[in-house]
Amino acid sequence: MQTQTNNRRYDQQWIESLSWQDPGAIADLRDYLLKGLKKRLSKKAVSSHIEDFVQDSLIRILEKLPTFRGESQFTSWALSIANRIAFSELRRSR
């Protein structure tokens, strides 16, 4: 049995909704990434940068959506992409 993710969406529902670029799914994913990055980067980045990281992450996630293999929950996969983008940008800015 597949576990439920953010806003009661299953992985397949995320994939389908985002494939059709459903505004509600994109907004939900944006909120999820924003919350996750704020927890992770609270001392390492200012909030204005977190918004940029989330926007960049959404673009990358939508581009890479066909590569999601289901080896983890979709939201975990998406947040790992957001984390990599944020940390890469933070390293680059130093």
PDB file of N, CA, C and O in Angstrom:
ATOM      1  N   MET A   1       0.839  -1.176   0.000  1.00  0.00           N
ATOM      2  CA  MET A   1       0.000   0.000   0.000  1.00  0.00           C
ATOM      3  C   MET A   1       0.885   1.239   0.000  1.00  0.00           C
ATOM      4  O   MET A   1       1.826   1.331   0.788  1.00  0.00           O
ATOM      5  N   GLN A   2       0.594   2.174  -0.863  1.00  0.00           N
ATOM      6  CA  GLN A   2       1.384   3.392  -0.964  1.00  0.00           C
ATOM      7  C   GLN A   2       0.922   4.374   0.104  1.00  0.00           C
ATOM      8  O   GLN A   2      -0.278   4.545   0.320  1.00  0.00           O
ATOM      9  N   THR A   3       1.873   5.016   0.768  1.00  0.00           N
ATOM     10  CA  THR A   3       1.509   5.964   1.808  1.00  0.00           C
ATOM     11  C   THR A   3       1.100   7.288   1.202  1.00  0.00           C
ATOM     12  O   THR A   3       1.489   7.625   0.083  1.00  0.00           O
ATOM     13  N   GLN A   4       0.308   8.037   1.956  1.00  0.00           N
ATOM     14  CA  GLN A   4      -0.129   9.335   1.482  1.00  0.00           C
ATOM     15  C   GLN A   4       0.938  10.382   1.753  1.00  0.00           C
ATOM     16  O   GLN A   4       1.708  10.273   2.707  1.00  0.00           O
ATOM     17  N   THR A   5       0.973  11.394   0.903  1.00  0.00           N
ATOM     18  CA  THR A   5       1.927  12.485   1.061  1.00  0.00           C
ATOM     19  C   THR A   5       1.166  13.769   1.311  1.00  0.00           C
ATOM     20  O   THR A   5      -0.013  13.741   1.662  1.00  0.00           O
ATOM     21  N   ASN A   6       1.830  14.883   1.133  1.00  0.00           N
ATOM     22  CA  ASN A   6       1.282  16.205   1.392  1.00  0.00           C
ATOM     23  C   ASN A   6      -0.112  16.377   0.791  1.00  0.00           C
ATOM     24  O   ASN A   6      -0.371  15.985  -0.347  1.00  0.00           O
ATOM     25  N   ASN A   7      -1.008  16.977   1.592  1.00  0.00           N
ATOM     26  CA  ASN A   7      -2.370  17.257   1.153  1.00  0.00           C
ATOM     27  C   ASN A   7      -3.082  16.026   0.616  1.00  0.00           C
ATOM     28  O   ASN A   7      -3.873  16.120  -0.322  1.00  0.00           O
ATOM     29  N   ARG A   8      -2.804  14.882   1.207  1.00  0.00           N
ATOM     30  CA  ARG A   8      -3.478  13.624   0.889  1.00  0.00           C
ATOM     31  C   ARG A   8      -3.263  13.161  -0.553  1.00  0.00           C
ATOM     32  O   ARG A   8      -4.064  12.395  -1.088  1.00  0.00           O
ATOM     33  N   ARG A   9      -2.209  13.615  -1.162  1.00  0.00           N
ATOM     34  CA  ARG A   9      -1.895  13.157  -2.524  1.00  0.00           C
ATOM     35  C   ARG A   9      -0.976  11.947  -2.445  1.00  0.00           C
ATOM     36  O   ARG A   9      -0.057  11.897  -1.627  1.00  0.00           O
ATOM     37  N   TYR A  10      -1.236  10.995  -3.290  1.00  0.00           N
ATOM     38  CA  TYR A  10      -0.317   9.882  -3.459  1.00  0.00           C
ATOM     39  C   TYR A  10       0.712  10.276  -4.505  1.00  0.00           C
ATOM     40  O   TYR A  10       0.507  11.228  -5.257  1.00  0.00           O
ATOM     41  N   ASP A  11       1.813   9.549  -4.554  1.00  0.00           N
ATOM     42  CA  ASP A  11       2.865   9.856  -5.520  1.00  0.00           C
ATOM     43  C   ASP A  11       2.322   9.964  -6.940  1.00  0.00           C
ATOM     44  O   ASP A  11       2.638  10.915  -7.655  1.00  0.00           O
ATOM     45  N   GLN A  12       1.516   9.008  -7.347  1.00  0.00           N
ATOM     46  CA  GLN A  12       0.985   9.012  -8.710  1.00  0.00           C
ATOM     47  C   GLN A  12       0.100  10.235  -8.958  1.00  0.00           C
ATOM     48  O   GLN A  12       0.084  10.786 -10.059  1.00  0.00           O
ATOM     49  N   GLN A  13      -0.630  10.650  -7.930  1.00  0.00           N
ATOM     50  CA  GLN A  13      -1.464  11.841  -8.074  1.00  0.00           C
ATOM     51  C   GLN A  13      -0.605  13.094  -8.241  1.00  0.00           C
ATOM     52  O   GLN A  13      -0.944  13.985  -9.020  1.00  0.00           O
ATOM     53  N   TRP A  14       0.504  13.157  -7.510  1.00  0.00           N
ATOM     54  CA  TRP A  14       1.441  14.271  -7.695  1.00  0.00           C
ATOM     55  C   TRP A  14       1.924  14.307  -9.142  1.00  0.00           C
ATOM     56  O   TRP A  14       1.884  15.349  -9.796  1.00  0.00           O
ATOM     57  N   ILE A  15       2.380  13.159  -9.631  1.00  0.00           N
ATOM     58  CA  ILE A  15       2.938  13.076 -10.982  1.00  0.00           C
ATOM     59  C   ILE A  15       1.898  13.511 -12.015  1.00  0.00           C
ATOM     60  O   ILE A  15       2.190  14.323 -12.893  1.00  0.00           O
ATOM     61  N   GLU A  16       0.704  12.976 -11.910  1.00  0.00           N
ATOM     62  CA  GLU A  16      -0.336  13.317 -12.878  1.00  0.00           C
ATOM     63  C   GLU A  16      -0.699  14.800 -12.816  1.00  0.00           C
ATOM     64  O   GLU A  16      -0.792  15.466 -13.847  1.00  0.00           O
ATOM     65  N   SER A  17      -0.903  15.306 -11.612  1.00  0.00           N
ATOM     66  CA  SER A  17      -1.295  16.711 -11.456  1.00  0.00           C
ATOM     67  C   SER A  17      -0.207  17.652 -11.960  1.00  0.00           C
ATOM     68  O   SER A  17      -0.493  18.637 -12.641  1.00  0.00           O
ATOM     69  N   LEU A  18       1.031  17.345 -11.626  1.00  0.00           N
ATOM     70  CA  LEU A  18       2.128  18.214 -12.058  1.00  0.00           C
ATOM     71  C   LEU A  18       2.407  18.063 -13.553  1.00  0.00           C
ATOM     72  O   LEU A  18       2.829  19.023 -14.198  1.00  0.00           O
ATOM     73  N   SER A  19       2.180  16.890 -14.104  1.00  0.00           N
ATOM     74  CA  SER A  19       2.355  16.698 -15.543  1.00  0.00           C
ATOM     75  C   SER A  19       1.411  17.595 -16.334  1.00  0.00           C
ATOM     76  O   SER A  19       1.756  18.091 -17.407  1.00  0.00           O
ATOM     77  N   TRP A  20       0.225  17.792 -15.792  1.00  0.00           N
ATOM     78  CA  TRP A  20      -0.765  18.668 -16.424  1.00  0.00           C
ATOM     79  C   TRP A  20      -0.593  20.108 -15.956  1.00  0.00           C
ATOM     80  O   TRP A  20      -1.377  20.984 -16.321  1.00  0.00           O
ATOM     81  N   GLN A  21       0.424  20.347 -15.155  1.00  0.00           N
ATOM     82  CA  GLN A  21       0.719  21.661 -14.583  1.00  0.00           C
ATOM     83  C   GLN A  21      -0.504  22.264 -13.890  1.00  0.00           C
ATOM     84  O   GLN A  21      -0.850  23.429 -14.081  1.00  0.00           O
ATOM     85  N   ASP A  22      -1.136  21.425 -13.084  1.00  0.00           N
ATOM     86  CA  ASP A  22      -2.287  21.845 -12.286  1.00  0.00           C
ATOM     87  C   ASP A  22      -1.846  22.929 -11.306  1.00  0.00           C
ATOM     88  O   ASP A  22      -0.955  22.686 -10.493  1.00  0.00           O
ATOM     89  N   PRO A  23      -2.447  24.118 -11.363  1.00  0.00           N
ATOM     90  CA  PRO A  23      -2.033  25.215 -10.481  1.00  0.00           C
ATOM     91  C   PRO A  23      -2.134  24.865  -8.995  1.00  0.00           C
ATOM     92  O   PRO A  23      -1.303  25.296  -8.196  1.00  0.00           O
ATOM     93  N   GLY A  24      -3.144  24.089  -8.628  1.00  0.00           N
ATOM     94  CA  GLY A  24      -3.292  23.697  -7.224  1.00  0.00           C
ATOM     95  C   GLY A  24      -2.150  22.807  -6.760  1.00  0.00           C
ATOM     96  O   GLY A  24      -1.637  22.978  -5.654  1.00  0.00           O
ATOM     97  N   ALA A  25      -1.753  21.862  -7.595  1.00  0.00           N
ATOM     98  CA  ALA A  25      -0.648  20.965  -7.249  1.00  0.00           C
ATOM     99  C   ALA A  25       0.669  21.740  -7.183  1.00  0.00           C
ATOM    100  O   ALA A  25       1.490  21.501  -6.298  1.00  0.00           O
ATOM    101  N   ILE A  26       0.861  22.653  -8.108  1.00  0.00           N
ATOM    102  CA  ILE A  26       2.090  23.458  -8.100  1.00  0.00           C
ATOM    103  C   ILE A  26       2.138  24.318  -6.839  1.00  0.00           C
ATOM    104  O   ILE A  26       3.187  24.437  -6.206  1.00  0.00           O
ATOM    105  N   ALA A  27       1.007  24.916  -6.475  1.00  0.00           N
ATOM    106  CA  ALA A  27       0.952  25.735  -5.256  1.00  0.00           C
ATOM    107  C   ALA A  27       1.215  24.884  -4.013  1.00  0.00           C
ATOM    108  O   ALA A  27       1.918  25.318  -3.100  1.00  0.00           O
ATOM    109  N   ASP A  28       0.649  23.669  -3.978  1.00  0.00           N
ATOM    110  CA  ASP A  28       0.870  22.780  -2.834  1.00  0.00           C
ATOM    111  C   ASP A  28       2.339  22.361  -2.738  1.00  0.00           C
ATOM    112  O   ASP A  28       2.913  22.318  -1.650  1.00  0.00           O
ATOM    113  N   LEU A  29       2.933  22.055  -3.879  1.00  0.00           N
ATOM    114  CA  LEU A  29       4.342  21.666  -3.878  1.00  0.00           C
ATOM    115  C   LEU A  29       5.214  22.844  -3.473  1.00  0.00           C
ATOM    116  O   LEU A  29       6.176  22.671  -2.724  1.00  0.00           O
ATOM    117  N   ARG A  30       4.893  24.032  -3.952  1.00  0.00           N
ATOM    118  CA  ARG A  30       5.628  25.237  -3.571  1.00  0.00           C
ATOM    119  C   ARG A  30       5.594  25.418  -2.054  1.00  0.00           C
ATOM    120  O   ARG A  30       6.624  25.673  -1.431  1.00  0.00           O
ATOM    121  N   ASP A  31       4.405  25.285  -1.465  1.00  0.00           N
ATOM    122  CA  ASP A  31       4.268  25.431  -0.010  1.00  0.00           C
ATOM    123  C   ASP A  31       5.077  24.374   0.733  1.00  0.00           C
ATOM    124  O   ASP A  31       5.723  24.672   1.738  1.00  0.00           O
ATOM    125  N   TYR A  32       5.041  23.141   0.239  1.00  0.00           N
ATOM    126  CA  TYR A  32       5.787  22.051   0.863  1.00  0.00           C
ATOM    127  C   TYR A  32       7.294  22.323   0.814  1.00  0.00           C
ATOM    128  O   TYR A  32       7.995  22.142   1.810  1.00  0.00           O
ATOM    129  N   LEU A  33       7.784  22.757  -0.344  1.00  0.00           N
ATOM    130  CA  LEU A  33       9.215  23.043  -0.489  1.00  0.00           C
ATOM    131  C   LEU A  33       9.620  24.241   0.365  1.00  0.00           C
ATOM    132  O   LEU A  33      10.687  24.237   0.980  1.00  0.00           O
ATOM    133  N   LEU A  34       8.783  25.250   0.403  1.00  0.00           N
ATOM    134  CA  LEU A  34       9.081  26.440   1.206  1.00  0.00           C
ATOM    135  C   LEU A  34       9.209  26.074   2.682  1.00  0.00           C
ATOM    136  O   LEU A  34      10.148  26.499   3.356  1.00  0.00           O
ATOM    137  N   LYS A  35       8.265  25.290   3.174  1.00  0.00           N
ATOM    138  CA  LYS A  35       8.303  24.868   4.575  1.00  0.00           C
ATOM    139  C   LYS A  35       9.552  24.025   4.848  1.00  0.00           C
ATOM    140  O   LYS A  35      10.227  24.219   5.860  1.00  0.00           O
ATOM    141  N   GLY A  36       9.855  23.091   3.945  1.00  0.00           N
ATOM    142  CA  GLY A  36      11.020  22.221   4.131  1.00  0.00           C
ATOM    143  C   GLY A  36      12.327  22.985   4.096  1.00  0.00           C
ATOM    144  O   GLY A  36      13.217  22.726   4.906  1.00  0.00           O
ATOM    145  N   LEU A  37      12.459  23.928   3.163  1.00  0.00           N
ATOM    146  CA  LEU A  37      13.701  24.695   3.080  1.00  0.00           C
ATOM    147  C   LEU A  37      13.850  25.667   4.247  1.00  0.00           C
ATOM    148  O   LEU A  37      14.963  25.912   4.712  1.00  0.00           O
ATOM    149  N   LYS A  38      12.745  26.215   4.716  1.00  0.00           N
ATOM    150  CA  LYS A  38      12.832  27.115   5.877  1.00  0.00           C
ATOM    151  C   LYS A  38      13.353  26.368   7.094  1.00  0.00           C
ATOM    152  O   LYS A  38      14.142  26.913   7.866  1.00  0.00           O
ATOM    153  N   LYS A  39      12.920  25.129   7.272  1.00  0.00           N
ATOM    154  CA  LYS A  39      13.424  24.321   8.385  1.00  0.00           C
ATOM    155  C   LYS A  39      14.907  24.027   8.213  1.00  0.00           C
ATOM    156  O   LYS A  39      15.687  24.113   9.162  1.00  0.00           O
ATOM    157  N   ARG A  40      15.278  23.682   6.997  1.00  0.00           N
ATOM    158  CA  ARG A  40      16.651  23.253   6.725  1.00  0.00           C
ATOM    159  C   ARG A  40      17.647  24.403   6.696  1.00  0.00           C
ATOM    160  O   ARG A  40      18.800  24.240   7.094  1.00  0.00           O
ATOM    161  N   LEU A  41      17.203  25.563   6.226  1.00  0.00           N
ATOM    162  CA  LEU A  41      18.122  26.674   5.992  1.00  0.00           C
ATOM    163  C   LEU A  41      17.913  27.851   6.937  1.00  0.00           C
ATOM    164  O   LEU A  41      18.409  28.945   6.667  1.00  0.00           O
ATOM    165  N   SER A  42      17.208  27.660   8.011  1.00  0.00           N
ATOM    166  CA  SER A  42      16.840  28.779   8.868  1.00  0.00           C
ATOM    167  C   SER A  42      18.021  29.654   9.273  1.00  0.00           C
ATOM    168  O   SER A  42      17.863  30.870   9.377  1.00  0.00           O
ATOM    169  N   LYS A  43      19.184  29.084   9.503  1.00  0.00           N
ATOM    170  CA  LYS A  43      20.339  29.870   9.932  1.00  0.00           C
ATOM    171  C   LYS A  43      21.307  30.135   8.794  1.00  0.00           C
ATOM    172  O   LYS A  43      22.278  30.869   8.978  1.00  0.00           O
ATOM    173  N   LYS A  44      21.074  29.568   7.641  1.00  0.00           N
ATOM    174  CA  LYS A  44      22.055  29.650   6.567  1.00  0.00           C
ATOM    175  C   LYS A  44      21.634  30.570   5.428  1.00  0.00           C
ATOM    176  O   LYS A  44      22.463  30.889   4.576  1.00  0.00           O
ATOM    177  N   ALA A  45      20.405  30.999   5.381  1.00  0.00           N
ATOM    178  CA  ALA A  45      19.957  31.835   4.266  1.00  0.00           C
ATOM    179  C   ALA A  45      18.860  32.769   4.736  1.00  0.00           C
ATOM    180  O   ALA A  45      18.113  32.455   5.663  1.00  0.00           O
ATOM    181  N   VAL A  46      18.772  33.893   4.103  1.00  0.00           N
ATOM    182  CA  VAL A  46      17.681  34.814   4.413  1.00  0.00           C
ATOM    183  C   VAL A  46      16.445  34.389   3.642  1.00  0.00           C
ATOM    184  O   VAL A  46      16.544  33.739   2.601  1.00  0.00           O
ATOM    185  N   SER A  47      15.291  34.756   4.153  1.00  0.00           N
ATOM    186  CA  SER A  47      14.046  34.272   3.555  1.00  0.00           C
ATOM    187  C   SER A  47      13.871  34.697   2.102  1.00  0.00           C
ATOM    188  O   SER A  47      13.225  33.988   1.331  1.00  0.00           O
ATOM    189  N   SER A  48      14.432  35.832   1.717  1.00  0.00           N
ATOM    190  CA  SER A  48      14.289  36.252   0.318  1.00  0.00           C
ATOM    191  C   SER A  48      14.980  35.271  -0.625  1.00  0.00           C
ATOM    192  O   SER A  48      14.519  35.062  -1.747  1.00  0.00           O
ATOM    193  N   HIS A  49      16.069  34.674  -0.183  1.00  0.00           N
ATOM    194  CA  HIS A  49      16.759  33.679  -1.007  1.00  0.00           C
ATOM    195  C   HIS A  49      15.988  32.373  -1.058  1.00  0.00           C
ATOM    196  O   HIS A  49      16.012  31.679  -2.074  1.00  0.00           O
ATOM    197  N   ILE A  50      15.314  32.035   0.011  1.00  0.00           N
ATOM    198  CA  ILE A  50      14.554  30.785   0.048  1.00  0.00           C
ATOM    199  C   ILE A  50      13.467  30.801  -1.024  1.00  0.00           C
ATOM    200  O   ILE A  50      13.229  29.784  -1.676  1.00  0.00           O
ATOM    201  N   GLU A  51      12.814  31.928  -1.212  1.00  0.00           N
ATOM    202  CA  GLU A  51      11.798  32.047  -2.263  1.00  0.00           C
ATOM    203  C   GLU A  51      12.411  31.760  -3.632  1.00  0.00           C
ATOM    204  O   GLU A  51      11.819  31.056  -4.450  1.00  0.00           O
ATOM    205  N   ASP A  52      13.605  32.312  -3.876  1.00  0.00           N
ATOM    206  CA  ASP A  52      14.297  32.064  -5.143  1.00  0.00           C
ATOM    207  C   ASP A  52      14.640  30.586  -5.304  1.00  0.00           C
ATOM    208  O   ASP A  52      14.475  30.017  -6.384  1.00  0.00           O
ATOM    209  N   PHE A  53      15.119  29.968  -4.220  1.00  0.00           N
ATOM    210  CA  PHE A  53      15.457  28.555  -4.264  1.00  0.00           C
ATOM    211  C   PHE A  53      14.224  27.718  -4.605  1.00  0.00           C
ATOM    212  O   PHE A  53      14.305  26.772  -5.389  1.00  0.00           O
ATOM    213  N   VAL A  54      13.086  28.072  -4.012  1.00  0.00           N
ATOM    214  CA  VAL A  54      11.851  27.330  -4.260  1.00  0.00           C
ATOM    215  C   VAL A  54      11.430  27.469  -5.722  1.00  0.00           C
ATOM    216  O   VAL A  54      11.043  26.486  -6.353  1.00  0.00           O
ATOM    217  N   GLN A  55      11.504  28.671  -6.256  1.00  0.00           N
ATOM    218  CA  GLN A  55      11.127  28.881  -7.656  1.00  0.00           C
ATOM    219  C   GLN A  55      12.040  28.081  -8.593  1.00  0.00           C
ATOM    220  O   GLN A  55      11.566  27.423  -9.519  1.00  0.00           O
ATOM    221  N   ASP A  56      13.342  28.144  -8.345  1.00  0.00           N
ATOM    222  CA  ASP A  56      14.286  27.365  -9.159  1.00  0.00           C
ATOM    223  C   ASP A  56      14.003  25.869  -9.035  1.00  0.00           C
ATOM    224  O   ASP A  56      14.090  25.123 -10.011  1.00  0.00           O
ATOM    225  N   SER A  57      13.668  25.450  -7.828  1.00  0.00           N
ATOM    226  CA  SER A  57      13.381  24.035  -7.581  1.00  0.00           C
ATOM    227  C   SER A  57      12.137  23.580  -8.324  1.00  0.00           C
ATOM    228  O   SER A  57      12.122  22.495  -8.906  1.00  0.00           O
ATOM    229  N   LEU A  58      11.101  24.395  -8.309  1.00  0.00           N
ATOM    230  CA  LEU A  58       9.875  24.030  -9.017  1.00  0.00           C
ATOM    231  C   LEU A  58      10.139  23.829 -10.505  1.00  0.00           C
ATOM    232  O   LEU A  58       9.636  22.882 -11.110  1.00  0.00           O
ATOM    233  N   ILE A  59      10.920  24.715 -11.083  1.00  0.00           N
ATOM    234  CA  ILE A  59      11.253  24.580 -12.502  1.00  0.00           C
ATOM    235  C   ILE A  59      12.002  23.280 -12.747  1.00  0.00           C
ATOM    236  O   ILE A  59      11.676  22.532 -13.669  1.00  0.00           O
ATOM    237  N   ARG A  60      13.007  23.012 -11.919  1.00  0.00           N
ATOM    238  CA  ARG A  60      13.812  21.800 -12.088  1.00  0.00           C
ATOM    239  C   ARG A  60      12.978  20.546 -11.875  1.00  0.00           C
ATOM    240  O   ARG A  60      13.116  19.580 -12.625  1.00  0.00           O
ATOM    241  N   ILE A  61      12.117  20.546 -10.869  1.00  0.00           N
ATOM    242  CA  ILE A  61      11.279  19.380 -10.580  1.00  0.00           C
ATOM    243  C   ILE A  61      10.340  19.100 -11.752  1.00  0.00           C
ATOM    244  O   ILE A  61      10.175  17.949 -12.155  1.00  0.00           O
ATOM    245  N   LEU A  62       9.729  20.143 -12.296  1.00  0.00           N
ATOM    246  CA  LEU A  62       8.824  19.948 -13.434  1.00  0.00           C
ATOM    247  C   LEU A  62       9.584  19.429 -14.650  1.00  0.00           C
ATOM    248  O   LEU A  62       9.058  18.611 -15.405  1.00  0.00           O
ATOM    249  N   GLU A  63      10.812  19.895 -14.845  1.00  0.00           N
ATOM    250  CA  GLU A  63      11.630  19.398 -15.959  1.00  0.00           C
ATOM    251  C   GLU A  63      11.996  17.932 -15.768  1.00  0.00           C
ATOM    252  O   GLU A  63      11.996  17.159 -16.726  1.00  0.00           O
ATOM    253  N   LYS A  64      12.310  17.545 -14.526  1.00  0.00           N
ATOM    254  CA  LYS A  64      12.783  16.194 -14.234  1.00  0.00           C
ATOM    255  C   LYS A  64      11.668  15.223 -13.846  1.00  0.00           C
ATOM    256  O   LYS A  64      11.940  14.071 -13.508  1.00  0.00           O
ATOM    257  N   LEU A  65      10.444  15.670 -13.892  1.00  0.00           N
ATOM    258  CA  LEU A  65       9.315  14.836 -13.492  1.00  0.00           C
ATOM    259  C   LEU A  65       9.320  13.458 -14.154  1.00  0.00           C
ATOM    260  O   LEU A  65       9.033  12.467 -13.481  1.00  0.00           O
ATOM    261  N   PRO A  66       9.634  13.360 -15.445  1.00  0.00           N
ATOM    262  CA  PRO A  66       9.647  12.025 -16.077  1.00  0.00           C
ATOM    263  C   PRO A  66      10.736  11.090 -15.523  1.00  0.00           C
ATOM    264  O   PRO A  66      10.678   9.880 -15.745  1.00  0.00           O
ATOM    265  N   THR A  67      11.714  11.633 -14.816  1.00  0.00           N
ATOM    266  CA  THR A  67      12.788  10.792 -14.290  1.00  0.00           C
ATOM    267  C   THR A  67      12.479  10.235 -12.899  1.00  0.00           C
ATOM    268  O   THR A  67      13.252   9.434 -12.374  1.00  0.00           O
ATOM    269  N   PHE A  68      11.364  10.646 -12.297  1.00  0.00           N
ATOM    270  CA  PHE A  68      11.006  10.130 -10.973  1.00  0.00           C
ATOM    271  C   PHE A  68      10.735   8.640 -11.086  1.00  0.00           C
ATOM    272  O   PHE A  68       9.853   8.214 -11.832  1.00  0.00           O
ATOM    273  N   ARG A  69      11.510   7.837 -10.331  1.00  0.00           N
ATOM    274  CA  ARG A  69      11.417   6.378 -10.427  1.00  0.00           C
ATOM    275  C   ARG A  69      10.590   5.741  -9.316  1.00  0.00           C
ATOM    276  O   ARG A  69      10.338   4.537  -9.350  1.00  0.00           O
ATOM    277  N   GLY A  70      10.172   6.520  -8.348  1.00  0.00           N
ATOM    278  CA  GLY A  70       9.346   5.977  -7.280  1.00  0.00           C
ATOM    279  C   GLY A  70      10.106   5.210  -6.226  1.00  0.00           C
ATOM    280  O   GLY A  70       9.510   4.436  -5.477  1.00  0.00           O
ATOM    281  N   GLU A  71      11.416   5.406  -6.149  1.00  0.00           N
ATOM    282  CA  GLU A  71      12.216   4.709  -5.138  1.00  0.00           C
ATOM    283  C   GLU A  71      12.053   5.339  -3.759  1.00  0.00           C
ATOM    284  O   GLU A  71      12.454   4.751  -2.755  1.00  0.00           O
ATOM    285  N   SER A  72      11.472   6.519  -3.708  1.00  0.00           N
ATOM    286  CA  SER A  72      11.147   7.198  -2.460  1.00  0.00           C
ATOM    287  C   SER A  72       9.820   7.907  -2.683  1.00  0.00           C
ATOM    288  O   SER A  72       9.280   7.890  -3.788  1.00  0.00           O
ATOM    289  N   GLN A  73       9.298   8.527  -1.639  1.00  0.00           N
ATOM    290  CA  GLN A  73       8.081   9.303  -1.825  1.00  0.00           C
ATOM    291  C   GLN A  73       8.384  10.483  -2.727  1.00  0.00           C
ATOM    292  O   GLN A  73       9.499  11.006  -2.717  1.00  0.00           O
ATOM    293  N   PHE A  74       7.412  10.901  -3.498  1.00  0.00           N
ATOM    294  CA  PHE A  74       7.611  12.012  -4.416  1.00  0.00           C
ATOM    295  C   PHE A  74       8.072  13.262  -3.675  1.00  0.00           C
ATOM    296  O   PHE A  74       8.989  13.951  -4.123  1.00  0.00           O
ATOM    297  N   THR A  75       7.433  13.556  -2.537  1.00  0.00           N
ATOM    298  CA  THR A  75       7.793  14.771  -1.805  1.00  0.00           C
ATOM    299  C   THR A  75       9.225  14.716  -1.283  1.00  0.00           C
ATOM    300  O   THR A  75       9.893  15.749  -1.221  1.00  0.00           O
ATOM    301  N   SER A  76       9.706  13.547  -0.911  1.00  0.00           N
ATOM    302  CA  SER A  76      11.103  13.409  -0.479  1.00  0.00           C
ATOM    303  C   SER A  76      12.039  13.675  -1.642  1.00  0.00           C
ATOM    304  O   SER A  76      13.048  14.364  -1.492  1.00  0.00           O
ATOM    305  N   TRP A  77      11.706  13.133  -2.791  1.00  0.00           N
ATOM    306  CA  TRP A  77      12.494  13.341  -4.004  1.00  0.00           C
ATOM    307  C   TRP A  77      12.538  14.831  -4.355  1.00  0.00           C
ATOM    308  O   TRP A  77      13.601  15.381  -4.645  1.00  0.00           O
ATOM    309  N   ALA A  78      11.369  15.474  -4.324  1.00  0.00           N
ATOM    310  CA  ALA A  78      11.292  16.897  -4.674  1.00  0.00           C
ATOM    311  C   ALA A  78      12.078  17.753  -3.689  1.00  0.00           C
ATOM    312  O   ALA A  78      12.781  18.679  -4.094  1.00  0.00           O
ATOM    313  N   LEU A  79      11.965  17.448  -2.397  1.00  0.00           N
ATOM    314  CA  LEU A  79      12.684  18.230  -1.396  1.00  0.00           C
ATOM    315  C   LEU A  79      14.196  18.021  -1.509  1.00  0.00           C
ATOM    316  O   LEU A  79      14.965  18.942  -1.234  1.00  0.00           O
ATOM    317  N   SER A  80      14.625  16.835  -1.905  1.00  0.00           N
ATOM    318  CA  SER A  80      16.067  16.611  -2.077  1.00  0.00           C
ATOM    319  C   SER A  80      16.602  17.456  -3.243  1.00  0.00           C
ATOM    320  O   SER A  80      17.728  17.949  -3.181  1.00  0.00           O
ATOM    321  N   ILE A  81      15.814  17.620  -4.283  1.00  0.00           N
ATOM    322  CA  ILE A  81      16.214  18.496  -5.387  1.00  0.00           C
ATOM    323  C   ILE A  81      16.309  19.930  -4.890  1.00  0.00           C
ATOM    324  O   ILE A  81      17.274  20.631  -5.195  1.00  0.00           O
ATOM    325  N   ALA A  82      15.319  20.370  -4.128  1.00  0.00           N
ATOM    326  CA  ALA A  82      15.328  21.735  -3.594  1.00  0.00           C
ATOM    327  C   ALA A  82      16.538  21.961  -2.686  1.00  0.00           C
ATOM    328  O   ALA A  82      17.172  23.015  -2.743  1.00  0.00           O
ATOM    329  N   ASN A  83      16.855  20.979  -1.858  1.00  0.00           N
ATOM    330  CA  ASN A  83      18.026  21.100  -0.973  1.00  0.00           C
ATOM    331  C   ASN A  83      19.310  21.231  -1.777  1.00  0.00           C
ATOM    332  O   ASN A  83      20.154  22.068  -1.457  1.00  0.00           O
ATOM    333  N   ARG A  84      19.470  20.422  -2.810  1.00  0.00           N
ATOM    334  CA  ARG A  84      20.678  20.504  -3.640  1.00  0.00           C
ATOM    335  C   ARG A  84      20.798  21.859  -4.321  1.00  0.00           C
ATOM    336  O   ARG A  84      21.885  22.434  -4.376  1.00  0.00           O
ATOM    337  N   ILE A  85      19.699  22.365  -4.833  1.00  0.00           N
ATOM    338  CA  ILE A  85      19.717  23.676  -5.481  1.00  0.00           C
ATOM    339  C   ILE A  85      20.097  24.762  -4.477  1.00  0.00           C
ATOM    340  O   ILE A  85      20.940  25.610  -4.771  1.00  0.00           O
ATOM    341  N   ALA A  86      19.492  24.741  -3.313  1.00  0.00           N
ATOM    342  CA  ALA A  86      19.768  25.760  -2.298  1.00  0.00           C
ATOM    343  C   ALA A  86      21.227  25.709  -1.853  1.00  0.00           C
ATOM    344  O   ALA A  86      21.895  26.742  -1.805  1.00  0.00           O
ATOM    345  N   PHE A  87      21.719  24.534  -1.532  1.00  0.00           N
ATOM    346  CA  PHE A  87      23.098  24.435  -1.066  1.00  0.00           C
ATOM    347  C   PHE A  87      24.097  24.794  -2.154  1.00  0.00           C
ATOM    348  O   PHE A  87      25.139  25.382  -1.864  1.00  0.00           O
ATOM    349  N   SER A  88      23.798  24.451  -3.398  1.00  0.00           N
ATOM    350  CA  SER A  88      24.679  24.831  -4.503  1.00  0.00           C
ATOM    351  C   SER A  88      24.732  26.350  -4.644  1.00  0.00           C
ATOM    352  O   SER A  88      25.807  26.920  -4.829  1.00  0.00           O
ATOM    353  N   GLU A  89      23.603  26.990  -4.559  1.00  0.00           N
ATOM    354  CA  GLU A  89      23.566  28.457  -4.659  1.00  0.00           C
ATOM    355  C   GLU A  89      24.278  29.118  -3.481  1.00  0.00           C
ATOM    356  O   GLU A  89      24.975  30.118  -3.654  1.00  0.00           O
ATOM    357  N   LEU A  90      24.103  28.562  -2.294  1.00  0.00           N
ATOM    358  CA  LEU A  90      24.771  29.122  -1.117  1.00  0.00           C
ATOM    359  C   LEU A  90      26.291  28.975  -1.239  1.00  0.00           C
ATOM    360  O   LEU A  90      27.035  29.894  -0.896  1.00  0.00           O
ATOM    361  N   ARG A  91      26.744  27.828  -1.723  1.00  0.00           N
ATOM    362  CA  ARG A  91      28.183  27.623  -1.924  1.00  0.00           C
ATOM    363  C   ARG A  91      28.724  28.583  -2.972  1.00  0.00           C
ATOM    364  O   ARG A  91      29.798  29.163  -2.813  1.00  0.00           O
ATOM    365  N   ARG A  92      27.961  28.738  -4.040  1.00  0.00           N
ATOM    366  CA  ARG A  92      28.387  29.626  -5.123  1.00  0.00           C
ATOM    367  C   ARG A  92      28.484  31.080  -4.661  1.00  0.00           C
ATOM    368  O   ARG A  92      29.359  31.823  -5.105  1.00  0.00           O
ATOM    369  N   SER A  93      27.582  31.477  -3.770  1.00  0.00           N
ATOM    370  CA  SER A  93      27.578  32.878  -3.315  1.00  0.00           C
ATOM    371  C   SER A  93      28.719  33.175  -2.334  1.00  0.00           C
ATOM    372  O   SER A  93      29.055  34.339  -2.116  1.00  0.00           O
ATOM    373  N   ARG A  94      29.309  32.147  -1.751  1.00  0.00           N
ATOM    374  CA  ARG A  94      30.457  32.366  -0.843  1.00  0.00           C
ATOM    375  C   ARG A  94      31.641  32.630  -1.652  1.00  0.00           C
ATOM    376  O   ARG A  94      32.725  32.843  -1.108  1.00  0.00           O
TER     377      ARG A  94
END
